[in-house]
Amino acid sequence: MRGAKGLEQASGARVSDGFFRTLGVAPWLGRDFLPGEEEASAEPVVLLSYEAWQKRFGGDNRVVGRSTTINGESYRIIGVLRRRHRDLCVC
């Protein structure tokens, strides 16, 4: 994943648009995934973990809407999860 300090290894998982709502989890910053964003034809988007946001983007509140590179592909950052949710998840 490309952050403010360059490329770094990051872990994550692909999830559907209802994943976090089912768990009762709402982003701390930005928004959750929308229906259809998991489709191959949709723009790639990502929700960052709080830890990734702090470590890779310096906790910058303006990170939502920016792009980052994951496995050579550009993803638009749509939100940041609360501190207690440790994984980086992509859709």
N, C-alpha and C positions, 0 to 999 in steps of 0.2 A: 504494500500500500504506500502511496506517495503522500507524505505529510509535509509540513512546513520545513522539516529538516531533511527531506529527501526520501528515498525508498527505504522502507522497513518491513520486516515480516509481520504479518498480522493473521489472526485466526478469525473465522467467521462461518456463517451458515446461510444458505438460501432458505427463505421462508415465504409463505403465502401472505396475502394482504390481511387475513384475519388472525394471524398468529398471535400478535401482541394483544389484540382486543380479547381473544379467547382467554388469555392469561390475566387479563385485567391490568395490563401494562400500558401506560401512556408515555410518550416521549416527554422529556423535561424541556427540550427546546425543539422547535420545529413541529413536524407532523409525523403521523404514522403512514404506513403504506396505503395506497388507494387501490380499490378493486381494479384488476387488470395489469397492475404494474409488474406482476411476476411473468407476464407473457413475454415470449422471445422478441416480439415486435415492439415492445415498450422501451422507453428510454431507461437505461440502467440507473437505479437509484440505491442509496445506502443510508441506513441509520447507524450512527456511530455509538459505541459504548462511551460512557462518561470518561473512562480511563483512556481510551483512544483519543477522544476529543482533547483531553488535558495534555497527554503525552505528544501527540502528533500535530495538534493545532493550537497549542498553548491556551486552551480554554477560550478561544476567540468566539464571542457570541455571533459574529458575522459569518460563521462557517456555513450556515444553512444557505443553500443555493450555489455554493462553490462546487467545483469539480475536484475529484481525486482519482488516481489511477490504481486499479486493483487488477493484478494479473494482466497488465498491459491494456486494459480496457478502461475507458473513462466512465465514472459514475458521478451523478449529481447527489450531493449530500442533502438529505431532506430533514434530518433531525438528529438529536442526541438523546440517548436513553438516560434514565436516572442513574445515579451513582451505584445503586445496588445491583444493577444488571450489567454483568461484566463482559459479555460476549459482543463482538461486532457482528451484526447481522446484515445481510444484503438481500435484495429482492431483484 
